[in-house]
Amino acid sequence: MASSKYDDTSGDADGHTMMMKILERLQDALYEETTVSLPTFDDEDSDDEQATPWNVATTSSGSKFREQVRAFESKNLDIFDVEEDAEYTFEMSRVHSEFQDIVESGIHDVLQDEFSVSPRAFYVNLLKLRNEDNVIDSTFEAFKNKENGSEILQILFSVLSFEDFARDMKFKAAVARKKGQCKK
């Protein structure tokens, strides 16, 4: 169903804008914020480096989404604080299901609040972007859009993957344990 904000049948620039917003929110919520040292390039002989933030949330709603994911992870880290070769538990599976719900809700909020579009329209547009090579358009913009569609799909598949989620949570639990932040 098309809305006044977005026509899901057009595949136009508004669809690309929507995909960029969704990709931005997924990156905000799921990519770890860190700091990297980059050369300053003040002059040719300079060896100075500057600490530069990387993967910083780009919007206030992205920051809220990230905080929601981080709070959820922190609340559930102890469940994943197990030996490396320990079997997965039903509790871990339940936590993964809750995590999927959080991500789905975050995407749904962006779709509804910013674009008044249904999840189905998002999916149709995502498939259009992913399959843009069916259209004869070798412009950089078409390539970029296809890449964005592929990245969104990769992120969504990683959210769906229990193995990926459990591995990441085990790693975060081990780091937290070393910092004295887990019960073990």
Backbone as CSV, one residue per row, in Angstrom:
resi,resn,N_x,N_y,N_z,CA_x,CA_y,CA_z,C_x,C_y,C_z
1,MET,0.837,-1.180,0.000,0.000,0.000,0.000,0.880,1.240,0.000
2,ALA,0.681,2.086,-0.946,1.475,3.305,-1.044,0.979,4.317,-0.027
3,SER,1.889,5.175,0.396,1.525,6.199,1.362,1.786,7.569,0.767
4,SER,1.418,8.578,1.534,1.669,9.938,1.068,3.154,10.284,1.151
5,LYS,3.889,9.576,1.995,5.317,9.865,2.133,6.164,9.072,1.143
6,TYR,5.693,7.909,0.745,6.526,7.018,-0.057,5.663,6.148,-0.941
7,ASP,5.997,6.060,-2.201,5.282,5.208,-3.143,6.119,3.954,-3.345
8,ASP,5.654,2.826,-2.825,6.445,1.599,-2.847,6.524,0.960,-4.226
9,THR,5.834,1.467,-5.203,5.883,0.866,-6.532,6.852,1.584,-7.453
10,SER,7.321,2.743,-7.050,8.117,3.554,-7.973,9.575,3.147,-8.042
11,GLY,10.155,2.688,-6.924,11.572,2.362,-6.920,12.444,3.585,-7.157
12,ASP,11.938,4.758,-6.883,12.652,5.990,-7.166,13.614,6.369,-6.053
13,ALA,14.078,7.594,-6.100,15.073,8.069,-5.136,14.565,7.973,-3.710
14,ASP,13.250,8.148,-3.481,12.726,8.026,-2.124,12.974,6.627,-1.573
15,GLY,12.871,5.609,-2.414,13.171,4.239,-2.000,14.634,4.094,-1.625
16,HIS,15.513,4.740,-2.386,16.936,4.694,-2.068,17.224,5.432,-0.767
17,THR,16.518,6.548,-0.551,16.668,7.287,0.700,16.234,6.419,1.874
18,MET,15.119,5.725,1.701,14.634,4.844,2.758,15.680,3.768,3.070
19,MET,16.252,3.161,2.042,17.250,2.113,2.260,18.473,2.668,2.989
20,MET,18.880,3.871,2.631,20.025,4.483,3.306,19.716,4.736,4.776
21,LYS,18.489,5.193,5.079,18.100,5.435,6.475,18.091,4.124,7.265
22,ILE,17.549,3.069,6.675,17.518,1.773,7.349,18.940,1.270,7.567
23,LEU,19.786,1.361,6.548,21.180,0.933,6.680,21.875,1.732,7.779
24,GLU,21.635,3.036,7.807,22.230,3.901,8.826,21.813,3.463,10.232
25,ARG,20.529,3.169,10.423,20.040,2.754,11.741,20.616,1.396,12.139
26,LEU,20.688,0.471,11.183,21.262,-0.844,11.498,22.732,-0.703,11.895
27,GLN,23.457,0.129,11.165,24.856,0.364,11.516,24.961,1.042,12.876
28,ASP,24.090,2.018,13.134,24.092,2.696,14.432,23.900,1.699,15.565
29,ALA,22.955,0.808,15.395,22.589,-0.110,16.480,23.547,-1.277,16.625
30,LEU,24.078,-1.780,15.532,24.765,-3.067,15.585,26.279,-2.992,15.417
31,TYR,26.802,-1.906,14.903,28.247,-1.795,14.742,28.843,-1.198,16.001
32,GLU,29.944,-1.751,16.436,30.585,-1.288,17.660,31.268,0.061,17.441
33,GLU,30.985,0.988,18.335,31.672,2.276,18.299,33.083,2.076,18.823
34,THR,34.050,2.673,18.171,35.439,2.527,18.573,36.202,3.798,18.205
35,THR,37.459,3.844,18.584,38.325,4.954,18.223,39.540,4.387,17.506
36,VAL,39.902,4.994,16.395,41.081,4.571,15.641,42.065,5.720,15.571
37,SER,43.333,5.368,15.478,44.377,6.384,15.333,44.688,6.556,13.857
38,LEU,44.525,7.767,13.381,44.795,8.080,11.978,45.851,9.168,11.895
39,PRO,46.704,9.102,10.885,47.718,10.148,10.721,47.051,11.506,10.504
40,THR,47.694,12.557,11.004,47.123,13.900,10.872,47.468,14.537,9.531
41,PHE,48.542,14.129,8.894,48.990,14.674,7.614,49.168,16.182,7.656
42,ASP,49.660,16.687,8.809,49.914,18.124,8.918,51.014,18.555,7.961
43,ASP,52.051,17.741,7.879,53.118,17.989,6.912,53.700,16.637,6.496
44,GLU,54.570,16.649,5.528,55.092,15.405,4.960,55.863,14.560,5.958
45,ASP,56.567,15.190,6.891,57.420,14.456,7.816,56.749,14.156,9.152
46,SER,55.510,14.500,9.303,54.820,14.342,10.571,54.455,12.879,10.825
47,ASP,54.736,12.418,12.031,54.332,11.087,12.457,53.176,11.169,13.451
48,ASP,52.578,12.354,13.582,51.498,12.556,14.540,50.251,11.781,14.114
49,GLU,49.568,11.267,15.131,48.307,10.581,14.889,47.224,11.226,15.735
50,GLN,46.016,11.111,15.257,44.876,11.691,15.951,43.861,10.581,16.202
51,ALA,43.351,10.529,17.430,42.298,9.564,17.754,41.008,10.028,17.094
52,THR,40.442,9.159,16.276,39.239,9.501,15.524,38.121,8.514,15.855
53,PRO,36.961,9.008,16.254,35.845,8.092,16.524,35.393,7.403,15.237
54,TRP,35.005,6.149,15.362,34.591,5.348,14.219,33.282,4.642,14.565
55,ASN,32.381,4.552,13.629,31.070,3.922,13.822,30.256,4.614,14.908
56,VAL,30.279,5.919,14.907,29.504,6.712,15.864,28.078,6.835,15.332
57,ALA,27.108,6.698,16.223,25.706,6.850,15.819,25.515,8.220,15.173
58,THR,24.793,8.251,14.066,24.687,9.481,13.285,23.422,10.290,13.552
59,THR,22.454,9.714,14.237,21.206,10.427,14.525,20.800,10.164,15.969
60,SER,19.911,10.992,16.483,19.446,10.769,17.854,18.638,9.471,17.939
61,SER,17.829,9.174,16.914,17.087,7.907,16.948,18.045,6.730,16.799
62,GLY,19.134,6.922,16.034,20.159,5.882,15.929,20.850,5.659,17.261
63,SER,21.113,6.747,17.987,21.733,6.634,19.313,20.815,5.903,20.281
64,LYS,19.517,6.206,20.219,18.558,5.526,21.091,18.476,4.035,20.758
65,PHE,18.489,3.730,19.471,18.467,2.345,19.026,19.707,1.609,19.541
66,ARG,20.879,2.256,19.413,22.131,1.657,19.890,22.073,1.428,21.398
67,GLU,21.579,2.414,22.134,21.479,2.271,23.592,20.545,1.124,23.976
68,GLN,19.460,0.974,23.245,18.533,-0.123,23.508,19.213,-1.474,23.295
69,VAL,19.977,-1.605,22.214,20.699,-2.857,21.941,21.764,-3.083,23.006
70,ARG,22.511,-2.049,23.372,23.577,-2.201,24.380,22.997,-2.586,25.742
71,ALA,21.903,-1.971,26.126,21.269,-2.306,27.401,20.805,-3.760,27.395
72,PHE,20.236,-4.190,26.293,19.792,-5.581,26.163,20.982,-6.533,26.278
73,GLU,22.061,-6.209,25.582,23.253,-7.066,25.640,23.807,-7.130,27.064
74,SER,23.916,-5.981,27.706,24.453,-5.944,29.073,23.604,-6.776,30.027
75,LYS,22.296,-6.666,29.883,21.377,-7.404,30.745,21.532,-8.921,30.574
76,ASN,21.935,-9.358,29.393,21.969,-10.788,29.088,23.372,-11.382,28.954
77,LEU,24.405,-10.614,29.214,25.776,-11.117,29.050,26.067,-12.345,29.908
78,ASP,25.564,-12.362,31.135,25.869,-13.487,32.034,25.422,-14.829,31.461
79,ILE,24.360,-14.826,30.683,23.867,-16.067,30.075,24.903,-16.640,29.106
80,PHE,25.690,-15.773,28.497,26.674,-16.196,27.500,28.083,-16.304,28.078
81,ASP,28.213,-16.106,29.364,29.517,-16.210,30.022,29.766,-17.681,30.359
82,VAL,30.085,-18.445,29.321,30.296,-19.887,29.435,31.632,-20.249,28.797
83,GLU,32.049,-21.474,29.009,33.276,-21.952,28.382,33.133,-21.900,26.860
84,GLU,34.256,-21.766,26.185,34.254,-21.633,24.721,33.531,-22.783,24.023
85,ASP,33.722,-23.995,24.509,33.136,-25.165,23.844,31.822,-25.623,24.482
86,ALA,31.239,-24.809,25.355,29.976,-25.164,26.002,28.847,-25.204,24.974
87,GLU,27.896,-26.099,25.208,26.748,-26.204,24.309,25.825,-25.000,24.520
88,TYR,25.098,-24.688,23.455,24.133,-23.609,23.537,22.923,-24.077,24.346
89,THR,22.300,-23.130,25.040,21.152,-23.457,25.882,19.866,-22.879,25.279
90,PHE,18.741,-23.359,25.782,17.460,-22.801,25.358,17.350,-21.341,25.774
91,GLU,17.956,-20.988,26.901,17.946,-19.598,27.361,18.659,-18.692,26.360
92,MET,19.765,-19.169,25.792,20.480,-18.400,24.774,19.603,-18.205,23.544
93,SER,18.886,-19.235,23.171,17.986,-19.166,22.021,16.862,-18.158,22.284
94,ARG,16.335,-18.155,23.498,15.283,-17.209,23.863,15.803,-15.774,23.781
95,VAL,17.022,-15.540,24.271,17.625,-14.206,24.240,17.821,-13.760,22.783
96,HIS,18.245,-14.689,21.930,18.419,-14.363,20.518,17.087,-13.948,19.889
97,SER,16.034,-14.639,20.240,14.703,-14.296,19.727,14.306,-12.887,20.174
98,GLU,14.589,-12.538,21.414,14.303,-11.183,21.911,15.128,-10.135,21.156
99,PHE,16.382,-10.473,20.874,17.256,-9.572,20.123,16.684,-9.318,18.727
100,GLN,16.231,-10.369,18.078,15.617,-10.216,16.763,14.400,-9.290,16.836
101,ASP,13.611,-9.432,17.884,12.429,-8.582,18.059,12.821,-7.111,18.208
102,ILE,13.908,-6.849,18.939,14.381,-5.471,19.129,14.790,-4.867,17.791
103,VAL,15.558,-5.619,17.002,16.009,-5.110,15.706,14.816,-4.917,14.771
104,GLU,13.920,-5.880,14.734,12.734,-5.762,13.888,11.900,-4.549,14.280
105,SER,11.737,-4.337,15.568,10.976,-3.188,16.052,11.655,-1.879,15.656
106,GLY,12.981,-1.825,15.753,13.722,-0.622,15.358,13.551,-0.307,13.888
107,ILE,13.602,-1.337,13.048,13.402,-1.137,11.612,11.968,-0.703,11.351
108,HIS,11.040,-1.358,11.997,9.626,-1.017,11.820,9.368,0.438,12.208
109,ASP,9.973,0.898,13.299,9.794,2.285,13.730,10.275,3.271,12.669
110,VAL,11.447,3.000,12.069,11.957,3.887,11.023,11.013,3.867,9.822
111,LEU,10.584,2.671,9.428,9.678,2.554,8.279,8.388,3.334,8.524
112,GLN,7.833,3.154,9.709,6.543,3.782,10.029,6.682,5.274,10.279
113,ASP,7.640,5.659,11.139,7.750,7.058,11.564,8.294,7.985,10.477
114,GLU,9.253,7.498,9.698,9.894,8.383,8.732,9.372,8.229,7.315
115,PHE,8.774,7.065,7.005,8.367,6.823,5.623,6.913,6.373,5.469
116,SER,6.238,6.080,6.561,4.857,5.566,6.513,4.741,4.426,5.506
117,VAL,5.645,3.492,5.606,5.679,2.372,4.670,5.632,1.061,5.455
118,SER,5.046,0.061,4.860,4.916,-1.237,5.517,6.213,-2.037,5.385
119,PRO,6.404,-3.021,6.271,7.562,-3.896,6.130,7.587,-4.597,4.761
120,ARG,6.415,-4.935,4.227,6.361,-5.584,2.904,6.897,-4.660,1.822
121,ALA,6.517,-3.381,1.859,7.015,-2.424,0.872,8.532,-2.268,0.999
122,PHE,9.029,-2.266,2.225,10.474,-2.217,2.452,11.147,-3.420,1.804
123,TYR,10.590,-4.588,2.029,11.156,-5.819,1.482,11.152,-5.784,-0.052
124,VAL,10.050,-5.343,-0.650,9.959,-5.258,-2.108,11.027,-4.308,-2.638
125,ASN,11.192,-3.162,-1.981,12.186,-2.197,-2.412,13.600,-2.742,-2.219
126,LEU,13.816,-3.449,-1.133,15.127,-4.054,-0.882,15.466,-5.047,-1.982
127,LEU,14.511,-5.858,-2.377,14.757,-6.814,-3.461,15.025,-6.102,-4.783
128,LYS,14.342,-4.984,-5.019,14.601,-4.209,-6.234,16.044,-3.712,-6.246
129,LEU,16.489,-3.183,-5.117,17.868,-2.703,-5.038,18.853,-3.841,-5.213
130,ARG,18.563,-4.948,-4.572,19.470,-6.101,-4.617,19.589,-6.650,-6.024
131,ASN,18.514,-6.570,-6.795,18.499,-7.144,-8.138,18.593,-6.085,-9.223
132,GLU,19.195,-4.942,-8.916,19.261,-3.876,-9.903,20.079,-4.223,-11.126
133,ASP,20.866,-5.301,-11.077,21.644,-5.648,-12.257,20.738,-6.140,-13.391
134,ASN,19.450,-6.367,-13.103,18.498,-6.710,-14.152,18.189,-5.498,-15.027
135,VAL,18.473,-4.318,-14.522,18.247,-3.078,-15.254,19.583,-2.641,-15.841
136,ILE,19.576,-2.212,-17.070,20.825,-1.776,-17.688,21.119,-0.363,-17.213
137,ASP,21.918,-0.281,-16.155,22.278,0.999,-15.565,23.627,0.797,-14.899
138,SER,24.666,1.222,-15.562,26.005,0.995,-15.029,26.539,2.219,-14.308
139,THR,25.669,3.110,-13.890,26.117,4.308,-13.197,26.628,3.954,-11.803
140,PHE,27.427,4.844,-11.262,27.940,4.650,-9.909,26.797,4.592,-8.907
141,GLU,25.769,5.403,-9.125,24.616,5.435,-8.217,23.936,4.069,-8.160
142,ALA,23.760,3.429,-9.297,23.130,2.096,-9.333,24.010,1.089,-8.595
143,PHE,25.325,1.173,-8.782,26.242,0.269,-8.086,26.157,0.480,-6.578
144,LYS,26.155,1.744,-6.159,26.086,2.078,-4.738,24.788,1.559,-4.121
145,ASN,23.676,1.731,-4.822,22.393,1.256,-4.323,22.376,-0.261,-4.173
146,LYS,22.942,-0.959,-5.133,22.998,-2.419,-5.041,23.869,-2.831,-3.850
147,GLU,24.979,-2.151,-3.651,25.851,-2.443,-2.517,25.128,-2.200,-1.195
148,ASN,24.385,-1.109,-1.094,23.633,-0.823,0.126,22.593,-1.905,0.383
149,GLY,21.888,-2.323,-0.663,20.909,-3.400,-0.524,21.566,-4.680,-0.053
150,SER,22.739,-4.989,-0.596,23.470,-6.190,-0.180,23.908,-6.092,1.274
151,GLU,24.362,-4.907,1.688,24.797,-4.745,3.075,23.622,-4.894,4.041
152,ILE,22.482,-4.334,3.673,21.303,-4.483,4.531,20.955,-5.960,4.674
153,LEU,20.957,-6.684,3.563,20.653,-8.120,3.620,21.665,-8.867,4.483
154,GLN,22.941,-8.545,4.353,23.965,-9.195,5.180,23.730,-8.923,6.657
155,ILE,23.407,-7.694,7.004,23.142,-7.352,8.399,21.922,-8.109,8.901
156,LEU,20.856,-8.128,8.095,19.637,-8.831,8.508,19.889,-10.329,8.670
157,PHE,20.653,-10.916,7.764,20.970,-12.339,7.895,21.815,-12.599,9.138
158,SER,22.721,-11.679,9.473,23.529,-11.876,10.685,22.670,-11.758,11.935
159,VAL,21.648,-10.898,11.895,20.716,-10.787,13.026,19.929,-12.083,13.174
160,LEU,19.566,-12.689,12.058,18.819,-13.945,12.087,19.669,-15.137,12.525
161,SER,20.969,-15.046,12.334,21.858,-16.170,12.625,22.114,-16.311,14.128
162,PHE,21.618,-17.406,14.688,21.875,-17.666,16.098,23.372,-17.859,16.348
163,GLU,24.049,-18.555,15.446,25.495,-18.794,15.597,26.266,-17.479,15.700
164,ASP,25.983,-16.546,14.789,26.669,-15.247,14.813,26.376,-14.497,16.111
165,PHE,25.106,-14.475,16.492,24.705,-13.780,17.708,25.381,-14.385,18.945
166,ALA,25.333,-15.709,19.061,25.909,-16.377,20.229,27.422,-16.172,20.282
167,ARG,28.093,-16.249,19.140,29.546,-16.034,19.098,29.886,-14.617,19.566
168,ASP,29.150,-13.628,19.065,29.396,-12.238,19.464,29.123,-12.026,20.949
169,MET,28.030,-12.590,21.439,27.689,-12.432,22.858,28.704,-13.147,23.746
170,LYS,29.188,-14.318,23.334,30.231,-15.009,24.108,31.495,-14.165,24.171
171,PHE,31.854,-13.562,23.046,33.038,-12.711,23.012,32.858,-11.510,23.946
172,LYS,31.701,-10.857,23.864,31.438,-9.694,24.723,31.411,-10.095,26.197
173,ALA,30.894,-11.286,26.488,30.881,-11.771,27.876,32.304,-12.016,28.367
174,ALA,33.154,-12.580,27.517,34.548,-12.824,27.907,35.275,-11.509,28.178
175,VAL,35.041,-10.500,27.343,35.651,-9.178,27.552,35.137,-8.575,28.859
176,ALA,33.830,-8.681,29.097,33.245,-8.138,30.322,33.794,-8.862,31.550
177,ARG,33.998,-10.183,31.433,34.544,-10.960,32.555,35.946,-10.468,32.898
178,LYS,36.757,-10.199,31.883,38.113,-9.707,32.116,38.100,-8.344,32.809
179,LYS,37.049,-7.571,32.554,36.911,-6.257,33.176,36.196,-6.359,34.526
180,GLY,35.810,-7.575,34.930,35.106,-7.772,36.189,33.645,-7.393,36.131
181,GLN,33.045,-7.400,34.936,31.665,-6.963,34.795,30.679,-8.121,34.644
182,CYS,31.169,-9.355,34.640,30.279,-10.536,34.604,30.367,-11.243,35.952
183,LYS,29.367,-12.024,36.266,29.291,-12.684,37.579,30.355,-13.757,37.763
184,LYS,30.756,-14.420,36.701,31.730,-15.511,36.826,33.055,-15.057,37.319
